């Protein structure tokens, strides 16, 4: 049910973190900058960093409070410090969501606090996860921190993949969520042997079920699926003849590398077919589409372009005539 509308609860805080990361990376915000803790942030219930009213807290501490402790007070303080109000910050969240094609998501606050209009999907949260890992690889490491102490109160990361009895090898993020309305949810991300798998679960009945189901799905994904990498080095796939060109033939390659996630039993049933019209008429541009590559699998076919590896100029008028004459006489391109 990847596209089923659901409530994100505190998983919405990943977008709050994304915006702070973006400000830090562009330089308009620094870890040492301080934000005032308003009464709204101080009074907010739910999970907290236990910030003091009217205190000045660094962006670094607020980020750790947001990510490690899932502090609602830290989320609101960051939102107000960046946008002036949480309402204006929510509008920014939605603008960022549109840029990531999170078309089924609407944010109403920085925390994921219940609201009638708050909504997302597992698919959209995966888009957010992919973007935060790809765009902020160094800052993303904050999601891996196991605990954070503020105001002499030590709190452990709520992610069961990182802390506790349900540890998962290679896990490095991201965020749990829970409200009575949403149930128990988790965005998890794991990297093993240069292969990353991210998952979203939601609507579970308790913390233990959330941890067990997440771990089960992750292990199934690594055990039962294979990431097939094709055309990574863009090597020659076939040599094609050229008609009326300054070269008699040309190497054809895949337009771009391709990654396919398939079940391991299906791996033996994959077949690759190359299709092009031979000979290819000059002039030919480098990377010009001249055919297609069909990856045949039992349940579907995937098509990508077959392109030229170099440019080939067209022959002049006299050479064209000679080449055409030789072809008619000898059946080849000379």
Secondary structure, DSSP 8 states (H G I E B T S, - for coil): -TT--B--GGGGHHHHHHHHHHHHHHTSS-TT-EEE--HHHHH--SS-----TT-EEEHHHHHHHHHTS--HHHHHHHHHHHHSSHHHHHHHHHHHHHHTT-TT-B--SSS----TT-BB-HHHHHHHHHHHHHH-TTGGGGGG--EEEETTEEEE---TTTSSTT--TTEEEEEEEEETTTEEEEEEEEEETTEEEEEEEEEESSHHHHHHHHHHHHHHHHHHEEEEEESTT----EEEEEESBSSSEEEEEESS-EEEEEEHHHHTT-EEEEEE-SSEES-B-TT-EEEEEEEE-SS-EEEEEEEESS-B-B--HHHHHHHHHHHHHHSS--
